[in-house]
């Protein structure tokens, strides 16, 4: 914004000297304010659209096996709490959830919209998909219909199969944290970091640092992640850190 003010001030000076400098500076300031306002409005629309899509698609997925279980409803309510949604915001989130459950809900159109909102932002897509997986796995069973739907969602928003596996590993890892380490938990840790079990220590550390940077809540907020989803982003970085520690400790014990 400052560069815009300076640019117009210099143009004004070149045209009209000191008077032009003043007029150009004022014009640049006015344009900068208008541009900043439009950018804020655009970000708000993006965030609102992203949240509405999260809950509408969640409602559709939870309905995929023919019914919405108490566990799935509980996950939705817990997510409302985690995101500190109250009053009108909570009512809007519930309405989006119910819209997704309707027979005439156009899932493909909604996914196409998410794809547009998260274009060139793979981590935002992964956050979206992670929330959906958390919801439908709430009853402890991933029904065939639900699995087909989650694959459809992943493809619809542009996620690869590798990204789906990484997110599933994160969810498994979160459960393993309270159940102790196991061989399967260690395999999931490698999937979370996106490296093979044969990777060197240096490669593992590099992958860990890259993921931590990409998933930093402040960086995601700058890309349009709603502030209300900061705790969701923090949970991702926490699980990335847990995965790295799990691998590091396993390797230290083998040394």
Secondary structure, DSSP 8 states (H G I E B T S, - for coil): -HHHHHHHHHHHHHHHHHHHHHHHHHHHHHHHHHHHHHHHHHHHHHHHHHHHHHHHHHHHHHTTTSS--HHHHHHHHHHHHHTT--HHHHHHHHHHHHHHHSTT--HHHHHHHHHHHTTT-HHHHHHHHHHHHHHHTTTS---HHHHHHHHHHHHHHT--HHHHHHHHHHHHHHHHTTT---HHHHHHHHHHHT--TT--HHHHHHHHHHHHHHT-HHHHHHTT--GGGHHHHHHHHHHHHHHHHHHHHHHHHH-
